[in-house]
Amino acid sequence: MRSLLLNTAAVVVIIGLAMAFPWLKLPLILSLCYGLAALGIVVLLKAGQISFGHAMYACISGYVVAFVGHRFPGMDGVLLIALGTLASVVAGMLIGAFVVRYREIFFGMLNLAISMVLFTVLGKFYAVTGGTDGLRINRPTLLGFELTRDPFEIALLVLVVAISLAAIWGVQRYFLSSSGQALAAIKTNETRLEYLGVSAKKVLWKGYVLSASLCGLSGSLFGLSQGLVTPEMGYWLRSGEFVFIAILGGAGHAVGAFVGAILYEFLKMYAAALVSGSWQLVLGAILIVIIYFLPKGITGLMNRRKRLIGGAA
């Protein structure tokens, strides 16, 4: 009951802000899209692994949305999102079967290498992918309704909020399940997991596919919100942003990815406005402070406060 009330309050607050300040609609949508992708990174962090190339799944989904949208102009936006996400799930299953054999820096760099191959291919085949200019996505219908720009952005924001809440609930349930506990055991004692008769590779593969699907879902929504997909969606800097957000929010709870994403998006926006030539320096300094003083991120601080309050009571 309490969780339902908190979720309802979150929806009301976010939609209220978007209605009161129309310029906030797009930053909020982008923040939640980044949060979904960062949540995919958090899944891998639970296993003690990190990927520097997961933006490729957001890129794959975005391009599938663009390709299918051009081929079938009347297709609904919700179906485009589903197809884009499905493409990333399939890609994650195939790539994951290879990369889950490796750990730590090898795992991260293999993902990076594969993502850069995709980035190069998308940039070179101009006739198919539009090259560095990318592909435009015409505004589709949403649940059968043809909407102008402002109503479309509001409807998309509502959809992204609903998907984000469902993702938080689903991933947190996964973390508490036997599969999620087995995933966490890869970080603490993978050998013991194997002695118990559980395949660590299979457990990590399932977590990897879930991670890829979340990044893919993010890319589908991002492409629709921007109306454009480019190879930059799969560049290593975008993957680095996802990692930054995951570390900022912390892996203690699924909601941390979205807390980190909203904080990151608005920090970037204001830093770019105040120190336009050095906003990366500001974000880098913040990351250093977070790692040094809050190694478990914002959710780690929240959990610590909760334990202190519980102990005092």
Sequence and secondary structure as in RCSB ss.txt:
>XXXX:A:sequence
MRSLLLNTAAVVVIIGLAMAFPWLKLPLILSLCYGLAALGIVVLLKAGQISFGHAMYACISGYVVAFVGHRFPGM
DGVLLIALGTLASVVAGMLIGAFVVRYREIFFGMLNLAISMVLFTVLGKFYAVTGGTDGLRINRPTLLGFELTRD
PFEIALLVLVVAISLAAIWGVQRYFLSSSGQALAAIKTNETRLEYLGVSAKKVLWKGYVLSASLCGLSGSLFGLS
QGLVTPEMGYWLRSGEFVFIAILGGAGHAVGAFVGAILYEFLKMYAAALVSGSWQLVLGAILIVIIYFLPKGITG
LMNRRKRLIGGAA
>XXXX:A:secstr
 HHHHHHHHHHHHHHHHHHH GGGHHHHHHHHHHHHHHHHHHHHHHTT   S THHHHHHHHHHHHHHHHHSTT 
 HHHHHHHHHHHHHHHHHHHHHHHTT  HHHHHHHHHHHHHHHHHHHHH HHHH GGG EE     BTTB   HH
HHHHHHHHHHHHHHHHHHHHHHHHHHSHHHHHHHHHHHHHHHHHHTT  HHHHHHHHHHHHHHHHHHHHHHHHHH
HTEE GGGGSHHHHHHHHHHHHHH SSSTTHHHHHHHHHHHHHHHHHHHSTTSHHHHHHHHHHHHHHH TTHHHH
HHHHHHHHHHHH 
